[in-house]
Amino acid sequence: MKTPLISTRIPATSANLGAGFDALGMALSLYNIFNVRELLPDRTFSCDVVGEGARELAKPEDNMVVQSYLKACEVWNVKPRGLALECHNVIPLCRGLGSSSTAVVAGVLLADAIGGMNKDIDELLRVMTKIEGHPDNVAPCFLGGMTVSCWDGKDLRYVKLPPLPEDLHVVAAVPDVLVRTQDARRALPKEVPFGDAVFNLGRAALLCAAWATGQWEHLAWGMADRLHQPYRSRLFPGGEIIMDRVRDIPGCVGVAISGSGPTVAALVRGDVGMVASTLCRTFSEHGVASQFFVLRGTADGARVVKYGKI
């Protein structure tokens, strides 16, 4: 097979982590790969998609890598050269593992690389966030690790926290149902009780402090939430009981809906078998097939390699 001109490897993410709605997210060791096989005439695109979304994403107008590439070129006032794009998609679509963010990050990085602009990290991340609409997925997707990020629509601030210890894994159970981000957003209330806001403020602060200092025994409290999980758990079978079932299993130090769901992600120290089987069994009892991944949390961020002259 011919070597591509450019290859990108972009990690999955678990965002909205626990109490950190729209603010916290971590990169996971599951990757989509997007290759540019050749350059085509300006604004001409072809897409060869393997794996997840092979049918849905084959048309350039439906492929978010292409659309993000075009948007980044527009932001930077660069004429978009055409691309023969090859997508190797492993991350499940519409399951809360940041598949759309991998496409956004890849599109922006390709625009930067092909345009020869060498934009700095802050500018790249600003454009990614502008396209995505919020930073909790694209920040860890691009930077890797666990990130805390804030976006006011114009300016972005972020902090990257220390990595998880080697013996702490992420078990992600992925049911065979879709939850689209727009549906998950619509499920949220326009207002929340003051007590729930105070609850989340304390839990999010605890989660960040515990993560920064390595006091992992506090993660279970820090991943409790009243702003989004009680509402989104109703959108998929088993959602309203699944976290309670695994929270007290020995070795489970925290559990949360990943992104906007329906994936449920548990942080596990030691043997992951009981947590993985309980997650999948719960989905099965509610008539839903599922698969699980045992992943490294806080994985490396996006990687771009140029093999040919652009």
C-alpha positions as a Python dict, from the first residue, in 0.01 Angstrom:
ca = {
    (1, 'M'): (0, 0, 0),
    (2, 'K'): (128, 343, -93),
    (3, 'T'): (257, 558, 195),
    (4, 'P'): (22, 853, 262),
    (5, 'L'): (134, 1213, 235),
    (6, 'I'): (5, 1282, 587),
    (7, 'S'): (-115, 1049, 860),
    (8, 'T'): (-299, 1154, 1175),
    (9, 'R'): (-379, 940, 1478),
    (10, 'I'): (-647, 1087, 1706),
    (11, 'P'): (-763, 941, 2042),
    (12, 'A'): (-1111, 878, 2178),
    (13, 'T'): (-1222, 1078, 2478),
    (14, 'S'): (-1449, 1054, 2778),
    (15, 'A'): (-1585, 1402, 2845),
    (16, 'N'): (-1842, 1562, 3078),
    (17, 'L'): (-1659, 1348, 3329),
    (18, 'G'): (-1869, 1305, 3642),
    (19, 'A'): (-1943, 1646, 3792),
    (20, 'G'): (-1736, 1820, 3523),
    (21, 'F'): (-2012, 1890, 3271),
    (22, 'D'): (-1871, 2072, 2965),
    (23, 'A'): (-1541, 2118, 3149),
    (24, 'L'): (-1357, 1789, 3215),
    (25, 'G'): (-1243, 1519, 2975),
    (26, 'M'): (-971, 1261, 2929),
    (27, 'A'): (-810, 1097, 2629),
    (28, 'L'): (-844, 720, 2593),
    (29, 'S'): (-619, 466, 2420),
    (30, 'L'): (-856, 399, 2129),
    (31, 'Y'): (-766, 575, 1805),
    (32, 'N'): (-906, 680, 1469),
    (33, 'I'): (-654, 720, 1189),
    (34, 'F'): (-705, 969, 907),
    (35, 'N'): (-466, 964, 611),
    (36, 'V'): (-428, 1199, 317),
    (37, 'R'): (-337, 979, 21),
    (38, 'E'): (-289, 1260, -230),
    (39, 'L'): (-373, 1622, -292),
    (40, 'L'): (-650, 1698, -540),
    (41, 'P'): (-761, 2016, -718),
    (42, 'D'): (-890, 2289, -484),
    (43, 'R'): (-1217, 2201, -305),
    (44, 'T'): (-1223, 1850, -457),
    (45, 'F'): (-1255, 1563, -210),
    (46, 'S'): (-1283, 1187, -200),
    (47, 'C'): (-1342, 979, 114),
    (48, 'D'): (-1257, 614, 165),
    (49, 'V'): (-1397, 509, 503),
    (50, 'V'): (-1320, 177, 673),
    (51, 'G'): (-1490, 64, 995),
    (52, 'E'): (-1736, 277, 1190),
    (53, 'G'): (-1949, 497, 966),
    (54, 'A'): (-1830, 335, 642),
    (55, 'R'): (-2163, 415, 475),
    (56, 'E'): (-2264, 733, 654),
    (57, 'L'): (-1933, 919, 615),
    (58, 'A'): (-1830, 824, 261),
    (59, 'K'): (-1967, 1143, 106),
    (60, 'P'): (-1742, 1449, 161),
    (61, 'E'): (-2041, 1665, 256),
    (62, 'D'): (-2120, 1419, 539),
    (63, 'N'): (-1762, 1367, 655),
    (64, 'M'): (-1671, 1589, 951),
    (65, 'V'): (-1297, 1567, 878),
    (66, 'V'): (-1356, 1735, 543),
    (67, 'Q'): (-1604, 1986, 685),
    (68, 'S'): (-1370, 2079, 974),
    (69, 'Y'): (-1081, 2113, 729),
    (70, 'L'): (-1288, 2355, 521),
    (71, 'K'): (-1396, 2556, 826),
    (72, 'A'): (-1038, 2587, 951),
    (73, 'C'): (-923, 2704, 608),
    (74, 'E'): (-1201, 2963, 613),
    (75, 'V'): (-1102, 3088, 961),
    (76, 'W'): (-740, 3124, 851),
    (77, 'N'): (-829, 3264, 506),
    (78, 'V'): (-647, 2984, 323),
    (79, 'K'): (-755, 2836, -10),
    (80, 'P'): (-847, 2472, 65),
    (81, 'R'): (-656, 2224, -147),
    (82, 'G'): (-847, 1909, -232),
    (83, 'L'): (-783, 1583, -49),
    (84, 'A'): (-806, 1212, -113),
    (85, 'L'): (-892, 1115, 243),
    (86, 'E'): (-874, 769, 399),
    (87, 'C'): (-1050, 717, 734),
    (88, 'H'): (-987, 416, 958),
    (89, 'N'): (-1259, 453, 1221),
    (90, 'V'): (-1242, 234, 1530),
    (91, 'I'): (-1422, 460, 1778),
    (92, 'P'): (-1800, 387, 1785),
    (93, 'L'): (-2020, 663, 1644),
    (94, 'C'): (-2272, 850, 1860),
    (95, 'R'): (-2177, 654, 2170),
    (96, 'G'): (-2013, 920, 2390),
    (97, 'L'): (-1649, 843, 2308),
    (98, 'G'): (-1571, 1157, 2111),
    (99, 'S'): (-1575, 1019, 1756),
    (100, 'S'): (-1687, 1357, 1617),
    (101, 'S'): (-1409, 1532, 1807),
    (102, 'T'): (-1147, 1312, 1641),
    (103, 'A'): (-1278, 1435, 1307),
    (104, 'V'): (-1271, 1800, 1416),
    (105, 'V'): (-917, 1772, 1552),
    (106, 'A'): (-796, 1590, 1240),
    (107, 'G'): (-956, 1843, 1004),
    (108, 'V'): (-796, 2139, 1179),
    (109, 'L'): (-454, 1972, 1196),
    (110, 'L'): (-471, 1882, 826),
    (111, 'A'): (-559, 2241, 736),
    (112, 'D'): (-260, 2362, 937),
    (113, 'A'): (-21, 2104, 791),
    (114, 'I'): (-129, 2136, 427),
    (115, 'G'): (-144, 2514, 450),
    (116, 'G'): (208, 2520, 599),
    (117, 'M'): (95, 2758, 872),
    (118, 'N'): (250, 2601, 1182),
    (119, 'K'): (-8, 2755, 1414),
    (120, 'D'): (68, 2731, 1785),
    (121, 'I'): (-118, 2498, 2022),
    (122, 'D'): (-346, 2768, 2159),
    (123, 'E'): (-462, 2881, 1814),
    (124, 'L'): (-518, 2525, 1694),
    (125, 'L'): (-723, 2446, 2003),
    (126, 'R'): (-918, 2773, 1973),
    (127, 'V'): (-1029, 2683, 1620),
    (128, 'M'): (-1110, 2326, 1719),
    (129, 'T'): (-1327, 2455, 2003),
    (130, 'K'): (-1494, 2711, 1777),
    (131, 'I'): (-1594, 2432, 1537),
    (132, 'E'): (-1698, 2184, 1809),
    (133, 'G'): (-1878, 2443, 2022),
    (134, 'H'): (-1724, 2342, 2356),
    (135, 'P'): (-1376, 2226, 2462),
    (136, 'D'): (-1429, 1930, 2696),
    (137, 'N'): (-1383, 1676, 2412),
    (138, 'V'): (-1144, 1849, 2171),
    (139, 'A'): (-900, 1961, 2444),
    (140, 'P'): (-808, 1610, 2567),
    (141, 'C'): (-845, 1474, 2213),
    (142, 'F'): (-581, 1718, 2087),
    (143, 'L'): (-359, 1749, 2395),
    (144, 'G'): (-399, 1403, 2547),
    (145, 'G'): (-433, 1343, 2918),
    (146, 'M'): (-700, 1474, 3152),
    (147, 'T'): (-789, 1838, 3089),
    (148, 'V'): (-993, 2104, 3263),
    (149, 'S'): (-1112, 2365, 3014),
    (150, 'C'): (-1328, 2679, 3004),
    (151, 'W'): (-1456, 2858, 2693),
    (152, 'D'): (-1647, 3187, 2679),
    (153, 'G'): (-1715, 3176, 2307),
    (154, 'K'): (-1398, 3365, 2224),
    (155, 'D'): (-1118, 3284, 2466),
    (156, 'L'): (-1011, 2946, 2603),
    (157, 'R'): (-833, 2847, 2922),
    (158, 'Y'): (-720, 2493, 2997),
    (159, 'V'): (-509, 2297, 3246),
    (160, 'K'): (-373, 1949, 3189),
    (161, 'L'): (-377, 1730, 3500),
    (162, 'P'): (-129, 1451, 3587),
    (163, 'P'): (-179, 1108, 3426),
    (164, 'L'): (-354, 818, 3593),
    (165, 'P'): (-130, 564, 3769),
    (166, 'E'): (-29, 258, 3568),
    (167, 'D'): (-261, 23, 3758),
    (168, 'L'): (-575, 231, 3697),
    (169, 'H'): (-767, 140, 3381),
    (170, 'V'): (-1082, 265, 3213),
    (171, 'V'): (-1350, 7, 3137),
    (172, 'A'): (-1585, 150, 2875),
    (173, 'A'): (-1908, -45, 2813),
    (174, 'V'): (-2065, 52, 2480),
    (175, 'P'): (-2429, -53, 2423),
    (176, 'D'): (-2572, -103, 2076),
    (177, 'V'): (-2792, 205, 2091),
    (178, 'L'): (-2735, 559, 1967),
    (179, 'V'): (-2760, 879, 2168),
    (180, 'R'): (-2706, 1181, 1946),
    (181, 'T'): (-2550, 1484, 2108),
    (182, 'Q'): (-2841, 1710, 2016),
    (183, 'D'): (-3086, 1470, 2181),
    (184, 'A'): (-2871, 1453, 2492),
    (185, 'R'): (-2863, 1834, 2507),
    (186, 'R'): (-3240, 1855, 2472),
    (187, 'A'): (-3281, 1618, 2767),
    (188, 'L'): (-3123, 1870, 3003),
    (189, 'P'): (-3335, 2115, 3204),
    (190, 'K'): (-3313, 2487, 3136),
    (191, 'E'): (-3279, 2552, 3511),
    (192, 'V'): (-3155, 2341, 3801),
    (193, 'P'): (-3218, 2373, 4177),
    (194, 'F'): (-2964, 2581, 4365),
    (195, 'G'): (-2879, 2281, 4583),
    (196, 'D'): (-2786, 2075, 4276),
    (197, 'A'): (-2558, 2352, 4149),
    (198, 'V'): (-2383, 2367, 4489),
    (199, 'F'): (-2354, 1987, 4493),
    (200, 'N'): (-2181, 1984, 4153),
    (201, 'L'): (-1954, 2273, 4239),
    (202, 'G'): (-1816, 2085, 4536),
    (203, 'R'): (-1788, 1753, 4354),
    (204, 'A'): (-1614, 1901, 4048),
    (205, 'A'): (-1366, 2085, 4273),
    (206, 'L'): (-1302, 1764, 4465),
    (207, 'L'): (-1251, 1566, 4144),
    (208, 'C'): (-991, 1811, 4013),
    (209, 'A'): (-812, 1839, 4347),
    (210, 'A'): (-805, 1462, 4398),
    (211, 'W'): (-675, 1405, 4045),
    (212, 'A'): (-407, 1673, 4078),
    (213, 'T'): (-279, 1532, 4407),
    (214, 'G'): (-320, 1162, 4336),
    (215, 'Q'): (-581, 1107, 4607),
    (216, 'W'): (-772, 856, 4397),
    (217, 'E'): (-991, 743, 4685),
    (218, 'H'): (-1195, 1063, 4637),
    (219, 'L'): (-1280, 1001, 4269),
    (220, 'A'): (-1609, 824, 4342),
    (221, 'W'): (-1741, 1137, 4513),
    (222, 'G'): (-1596, 1362, 4245),
    (223, 'M'): (-1770, 1171, 3967),
    (224, 'A'): (-2114, 1204, 4125),
    (225, 'D'): (-2336, 1450, 3940),
    (226, 'R'): (-2678, 1615, 3946),
    (227, 'L'): (-2659, 1839, 3637),
    (228, 'H'): (-2661, 1597, 3345),
    (229, 'Q'): (-2633, 1227, 3438),
    (230, 'P'): (-2977, 1194, 3606),
    (231, 'Y'): (-3139, 1322, 3284),
    (232, 'R'): (-2921, 1148, 3027),
    (233, 'S'): (-2936, 813, 3203),
    (234, 'R'): (-3303, 795, 3097),
    (235, 'L'): (-3207, 803, 2729),
    (236, 'F'): (-3074, 446, 2709),
    (237, 'P'): (-3186, 108, 2849),
    (238, 'G'): (-3039, 29, 3188),
    (239, 'G'): (-2900, 379, 3231),
    (240, 'E'): (-3086, 456, 3553),
    (241, 'I'): (-2938, 161, 3744),
    (242, 'I'): (-2611, 70, 3577),
    (243, 'M'): (-2382, 307, 3766),
    (244, 'D'): (-2525, 207, 4103),
    (245, 'R'): (-2453, -157, 4019),
    (246, 'V'): (-2082, -108, 3960),
    (247, 'R'): (-1999, 176, 4197),
    (248, 'D'): (-1942, -49, 4499),
    (249, 'I'): (-1759, -333, 4322),
    (250, 'P'): (-1412, -376, 4475),
    (251, 'G'): (-1156, -195, 4262),
    (252, 'C'): (-1402, 49, 4104),
    (253, 'V'): (-1288, 397, 4205),
    (254, 'G'): (-1541, 593, 3998),
    (255, 'V'): (-1804, 556, 3727),
    (256, 'A'): (-1981, 800, 3497),
    (257, 'I'): (-2165, 836, 3169),
    (258, 'S'): (-1904, 899, 2903),
    (259, 'G'): (-1967, 1215, 2705),
    (260, 'S'): (-2339, 1239, 2635),
    (261, 'G'): (-2380, 860, 2654),
    (262, 'P'): (-2478, 585, 2621),
    (263, 'T'): (-2127, 452, 2696),
    (264, 'V'): (-2060, 410, 3066),
    (265, 'A'): (-1697, 442, 3177),
    (266, 'A'): (-1558, 308, 3504),
    (267, 'L'): (-1216, 376, 3651),
    (268, 'V'): (-1089, 46, 3788),
    (269, 'R'): (-783, -35, 3995),
    (270, 'G'): (-684, -401, 3972),
    (271, 'D'): (-903, -672, 3821),
    (272, 'V'): (-1139, -527, 3559),
    (273, 'G'): (-1338, -848, 3500),
    (274, 'M'): (-1618, -800, 3752),
    (275, 'V'): (-1682, -440, 3649),
    (276, 'A'): (-1683, -522, 3275),
    (277, 'S'): (-1917, -821, 3318),
    (278, 'T'): (-2157, -626, 3540),
    (279, 'L'): (-2177, -339, 3294),
    (280, 'C'): (-2245, -565, 2996),
    (281, 'R'): (-2483, -790, 3191),
    (282, 'T'): (-2691, -490, 3291),
    (283, 'F'): (-2728, -383, 2930),
    (284, 'S'): (-2813, -741, 2833),
    (285, 'E'): (-3086, -760, 3100),
    (286, 'H'): (-3243, -456, 2936),
    (287, 'G'): (-3242, -615, 2591),
    (288, 'V'): (-2935, -438, 2457),
    (289, 'A'): (-2618, -598, 2321),
    (290, 'S'): (-2292, -430, 2419),
    (291, 'Q'): (-1917, -450, 2390),
    (292, 'F'): (-1650, -330, 2629),
    (293, 'F'): (-1302, -187, 2598),
    (294, 'V'): (-1030, -194, 2862),
    (295, 'L'): (-831, 122, 2795),
    (296, 'R'): (-557, 338, 2929),
    (297, 'G'): (-693, 667, 3053),
    (298, 'T'): (-512, 994, 2988),
    (299, 'A'): (-355, 862, 2668),
    (300, 'D'): (-136, 1056, 2428),
    (301, 'G'): (-301, 1327, 2223),
    (302, 'A'): (-325, 1379, 1848),
    (303, 'R'): (-29, 1290, 1631),
    (304, 'V'): (50, 1416, 1281),
    (305, 'V'): (320, 1268, 1059),
    (306, 'K'): (417, 1403, 716),
    (307, 'Y'): (564, 1146, 478),
    (308, 'G'): (569, 1347, 157),
    (309, 'K'): (624, 1699, 30),
    (310, 'I'): (311, 1911, 52),
}
